[in-house]
Amino acid sequence: MIEYNTVKKRVSRNTIRMIYLYPSLYEAMVASLSSHIIYYMINEEFEDVYLERTYLSSKQGPYYSLETKTTLRNFEFIVTSLHYELDIANLVWMLHSSGIDPRNRFRSQPIIAGGPAVMSNPHPYSKIIDVAVIGEAEVTLPAIVEKWVENRFDKKRFLEEVSSLEYVYVPSIDEPDEKIYRRYVEDLDSAFYPIKQFRSVNVEHPFGEGFMVETSRGCRYWCRFCMESRLFKPYRSRSFGKLREIIDQGLLTNNLNKVIIYSLSFPSSNVEKLIVRFIAEHGYSVSIPSIRLEYVEDDFLDLIKKAGQKSLTIAPEYLCPTIQRLIAKYMDLDLVLNSIYRIIDHGFDVKMYLMYGFKNESLDDIRVML
Ligand code: SF4
């Protein structure tokens, strides 16, 4: 694989060898902003630590690091992210096929796991992972890595030390009902941001070749089915000045011309609308996430069009008021229809996220929706 922005460090006897094991395909890893945050943050903050990466592939194991082709079992510390519950099956497979016992009590390397599946409920993984991180990487992971640096090769002592952190759950030490306090970044402007972002020459980014910019984290809304809004509350936004700085530096450093915006509900503030204007007026192109229907306004659509986006996604989820009340995501049917016509009038293709399969839902409800 030929990749841009791979971190290269000289490996010596004193180097602390860690690996970021991504339990899904490279395409998913490259599109996951948290993978970039973890990779660059740890390598920048810890001079003696070399955090390499590996990801799920269709090849038979053992797994090797992307950077130095070192086998997985030769790393002393494993960091992973479980974005979905079923990622655990891939994690177990990757460990097993690399000759590492997936069961935590038979393994010398600690596995530090974070991500939505772990944050929402770490218990199903308690026989596999050693440390569950309940919080956002920027304000949790450095302290955990530091504890390993201080207690290298003494897993028992490391786990005792790390269990004292209030946002960490250690299944082998903590009681299942132990109170754990989620930690989150309070001020996004001052948090670490990966200006360099890895990407492959051979594997296409799912959102096209571009620089990923997280404009906000969390969500202002509270749809009943949505786990992300609970795990990443409260809603926080980067300032316009910070976003400009990130975009200017990121496009230049990565030699790119396109901004891929990451935001749970977009736009949720004036800043997010202003940043689309900034991108369009500077001749860059944009890829935006699904757009809130309340903001389908002509001038905003013109800006998005100017910045080269060809299709727009909206997420009404359901079009029958009874179910909308049930899921606490109410959208007026007229608003949905008018928005669709307006989007089409501006020359975009429309994609819609719809859900079905609710209790008490009738066939007529689904018919109305379709
Ligand atoms: S608007 Fe989207 S991100 Fe926000 S709570 Fe609803 S589903 Fe979740």
Residues whose N, C-alpha, C, O or C-beta is under 5 A from the ligand:
A	BS01	SF4	C219 Y221 W222 C223 C226 S229 L264 S265
